[in-house]
């Protein structure tokens, strides 16, 4: 299962009750950070999940409200005793920006590996696939999906029928083939059909483009920007390449997702919940994000 914490739900500038864009994913004792706006460290400290075990940092784009908190965080991670490398993933230009930010934190006790503008699936964490999608913003920007694989169900009857020795049952749940006493046994001799895993999608900042519904399709949780709450702000959304609540909700509906979590609220919106119905009228299973909103995504029983 995955635990997620919305560290910051604001866009543009930090507010007294709302830090800037950041999401923390916790899986199997390790962590992935998505974006790192101002206030990320403070929110993480309040949350209490720790800093040292962040292995991957995914940056959507290089606007300050999504990345300016990174130098301080990298320093804090180093001070926490981390020595293992950290991977930073981002859009075109991320290497140049990270190199600039590193000038204020030139000495770190760990290496940084940068994956710039990936075009294919990234698999650098056990059982976790990370995919990216190019978005429509005022500079290169990518969305992310995180897919957690689930092993097929072990079937005792099938193992017995195929005369698989009991001492191999456990191994064949993790290995494709095992040679034993001159006989080759395969995992399909003990496992059933594939089972649905967990899918988390994160889209910000962008206009609602046609490629998004397919990219997010079937997500257990779709986290999406809702910079503007009212339809009267549509012209602003178009001009600044952002979305309204209703546009995000329509993407959730088209993408057949389980749940929509809105975030990245404009500083002009003091209370995003006042505009909740603008999203719920289109996609009822909508949550208005707040800083340190926590949710656990678990495998569904079949």
N, C-alpha and C positions, 0 to 999 in steps of 0.2 A: 504494500500500500504506500501511498504518498501523503505526506503532510505538506500543506501549503500555508504560508503566512504572507498576507499583503502588507508589506512593511510601510509603503507610502502610496497614497491614493490621489495625490495632487499632481497637477500639471502647471507648467509655467513658472511659478514661484512658490516656495514653501509658505504655509500658513501656520498660525499658532496651534491649530488642532489637526494639521494635515501636512505630512512630509511629502517629498516628491517621489516619483515613480520608482518602485522597487518591489520585487517579489522574491521570497525565499522558499525553495523546495527542499524538503528533507526526505531522504530515501535510504533505507538500510544503513543508517548511521552516517551518511555523507550528505553533502548539500550542494545545491545549484542556486546561484543568485542570478536573477534576471533584472537588469538595469540597476543603477546605483546613483539616484538623485540625492540632493541635499537632505540630510536627516536620516539616511539609511543606517548609519552606525548607531545613532541614538535609538532608533526604533528597534534595532537588533539587540541592543543592550537591555531595553525594556522587556523585549520578548524573552530573552534568556536562553536562546538556542545555541549560543556560542559562535565563535568566529573561525576557529582553527580548522574545522572540517569542511570548509568551502573548497570544492575541487574545481568547479566550473563557474565562470561568470559569462552570461550571455547578455550582450548589449544590443538593443534594438537599433539605436542610431546615436549620433554624436552631438545632439543638442544637450546643452548644459543640464537641463532638468532631468536627464536620464543618465548622466555620466560624471557630473562634477564631484560627486561624493567618493569617486573611486580612489584617488590618491591616498586619502586618509584611511580608507578601509584597507587598502593593501598594506599600509604601514601597521595598522592594528593587527592584521592577520600575522604579520611578521613578528610582532611583539608577543603574540600568543604562543609562539614556539614552533610555528609551522616551518618545515624545511622541504616538504614535497612540492613539486611543481604545481602551478595553477594554470588551467587553460582558459583563455579569454576568446570568446567567439563573437564576431560582429560583422557589420556590413562593409562594403568597400570604403576604405579610408581609415578603418579602425586601427591599423598598425601605426599610421602616422600620428593619430590622436593619442594613442597609448604612449608612444615614444615621447610626446610632448608632456603628458601628465607625469611621466616617470622622472622628469627633471626635478620635481620637488620630493620624490622618494627614490633616489638613485640606488640606494643600498638596501636590498631585501635579502633575507636568508633563504629564499627559494627562487627558482626560475619561473618565468612566465612564458608559456607557449601561446602564440596567437594564431587562430584560424580565421582568416579574412574572407568574407563573402563566399561561404561554402555553397556549393551547388548540389550536393548530394547528402544523403543521410549520414549523420555523425554518430558513431558508436564508441564512446570512450568511457562509459560507465556501464557496469554489468547489468544486462537485461534492459537497458535504457537506450532508446533511439531518439535522437534529436534531429528534427527537420526544420528547414527555414523556408520562408516565402518572401519574395521581394514585394514591398508595399508601395503606396503612392503618397509620399510625403515631400517636403521641400528640400530634402537631401537624402542620400541613400539610407534606407530603413528596411529592416526585416522583421517578420513575425516568426514565432517559434511554436513548434508542437513537440511535446514530450510524450513518448509512447513507452509504457512499461509492459514488457512481455509477460505472459503467464504460461507456465508449463501445462501441457495437456494433462488430463486427469489420469492417475495410475489406475489400471483395471486388473484386479487380482484374478478374475476369471480368465481374462485374456492371457495373462502370464502363465497360468496353470495349463490352459489349453495348448499353448505353444511350448510347454515343457521347459520353461526358463527356470534355471536353478534359483532358489530363494536368495542365495548370497549375491546374485546379480541384480535383483530387483531395484535396489537403491541406486546402483551405478547407472542403470539404464534410464533412470529419470533425469540424469545429468549428462550422460554421454550417448552419442548416436549409435555407436557399436562397441561391443566388448567381445574379445576372443577368450574362450575358456575351454580348456581340454580339447583343443583342436576344432571347436565349433564357434562360428561367428553368430552372435546374438545382436539384434538391432532394437532400438528403442520403440519402434512401432509394434513390437511383439508384446509390449507391456503397457503402452500408452494409448489413450483414446483420441478423440478428435481435438483439434485446436480449440482453445478457449479464449474468449475476449479478454484483453488486457485492460489497461487504464490509459486514457488519453487526456492530456491537458494541453490546451492551446492558449497562446498569449499574443494578442494583436494590438499594437499601439506604436506609433501614431500614423494615421492613414485616412484616406477616403475609402468608402466601402467599394472595393473593386471586385470584379467577377470571380477572381481566383480564390477569394477567401472562403466561401462556403464549402468548396471541395476540400480545401486544406484543413479546415476545422471539423469536417464532417464526423459525426458520431462522438464528439468529445464528451467526456464525463463532466468537464468544467471548461467553459470558454470565458477567458478573462479578456475583456475588450475595453478600449477607451470609450468614454462618454464625456468628451470635453464640454459639450453644450447640452443642457437639459431640455431646452424649449425649441420648438420648430421655428420660432421667429429668428433664431440664431443660425439658421441654415446657411445664409449667405456668408456669415463669418466662418462657418465650418468649411465651406467650399473654398473660400479665400485662403484660409490657413491650413488646409488639407488635414482636417480633423473630422470627427463624427458627432452627431447628435445621439441622444439616448435611443430614439426611435430607429435610427439607422443601424446602430449596434444590435438592437433587438431583432431587426429584420434579418441580419446576418445569422444570428443565433437560430432563428426559425428555419432559414434556408439550409443551414448546416446541420439541422437535426441533432442539436446538442442537448445534453441533459439539463444543464444549468448555465446561466449567464451571470458573470460577476462584473459589474461596471466599475471603472476606475479612471484615473487621469482627469479629474474634474478641474475646470477652469477656476482660477482664483476669484472670478466674479460670482461663482456659485458658493454661497456660504453654507447652504443646507441642501445637498444633492437629493436627499430623500423626498423633498417637496415635489420633485419631478419624476418620481418613481413610476407613476401610472403611464407616463409617456412611453416607457419601455414595456411595462407589464400588459398594456393593452394589445401589444403585438406578440410578446413572448412572456407568458405568465410567470415562468420560473426564473425570475430575475432578482438578483441581490444587489443592493447599493453598497459598494465597497467602503470600508472604513479602515483606518490604519490599524494594523495587527489583527485584522480579520483572519481567523484560522479555520481551516477545513481539512478533513481527512478524506482522501479518495481511496476506497477499498475495492478489491475485486468483488464482482457480483456473483452470487451463487447461481448455478445453473441446474 
